[in-house]
Amino acid sequence: MKVYIDGKFLNERDAKISVFDHGLLYGDGIFEGIRAYNGRVFRLKEHIDRLFYSAKAILLKIPMSHAELMRATVEACRKNELRDGYIRLVVTRGVGTLGLNPNHCKKPSVIIIADKIQVYPAELYARGMDIVTVPTVRNLHSALNPAIKSLNYLNNILAKIEANNAGVEEAVMLNAEGFVAECTADNLFIVKDGKLLTPPLSAGALYGITRQTVMELAAQLGVPVSEPNLTRYDLFNADEFFLTGTGAEIVPVVKIDGRVVGTGRPGKITKRLVTEYHSLTKVSGEPIYE
Ligand code: PXG
């Protein structure tokens, strides 16, 4: 595998960064997780836009333009002959001193890894997922804004550990007010009385690109979408429930905190959205090979 670091493609074993990089020392940096389907990068512009949003939010100047970063991402796929896979884009604050002052970091580093993707087993999509709510609450906007996709993912990792300890793969995280925010690496939606509901970004949800895509698909299907604050009880009493994310795509949820959601099987609207999403991933995105 060839890994892009600061303008060069390096062999996997030579793809290394300094122990003085503040991305490592302090989680001072940002990232994106992107999919390639059938030789095309899905929603590339949206991912690069979100990366620049995260960068601006932490006063990190990415040493490349949007267009250059898009080209480098596509090039990383081409160099690795990756038609279907997962692309991790990382921008770190760069090499600094042991003190946390970012002003000592003169040059941010840009890393692009284009790799195979590990997806959930097909059976899980057919049957639906069992998840739990965890005690770790989502970061406050005033502490570390959840809209920033930063390298500091401990909030999510602690929640993920709690999910794993409970024997499940994903966890619903509440915000400090007790409203539903999102999962550790996925946004969430419920269906109630034919309408789609998802927590607002202000509740502590990431501006998910899959979330946005699902909202566009719902509009095309004539399914109304709104973004009210939701409680756990809205999830318990939902007709349908599903998660969205680049890696997971759309996963039905059939049980939360031991309670069966809806019929206990993936719902009709969820399945319709899955079908539409699949037709989108087959054709859309920036071409890589042609
Ligand atoms: N919320 C959080 C906290 C996330 O990290 C999403 C929602 C979904 O967003 P997208 O834009 O992907 O629809 C994410 C996704 C992985 C992985 O390996 C994915 C994410 C983070 C870490 C790992 O699948 N982000």
Residues whose N, C-alpha, C, O or C-beta is under 5 A from the ligand:
A	BS01	PXG	G33 E182 C183 T184 A185 D186 N187 L206 Y207 G208 I209 T210 R211 T244 G245 T246 G247
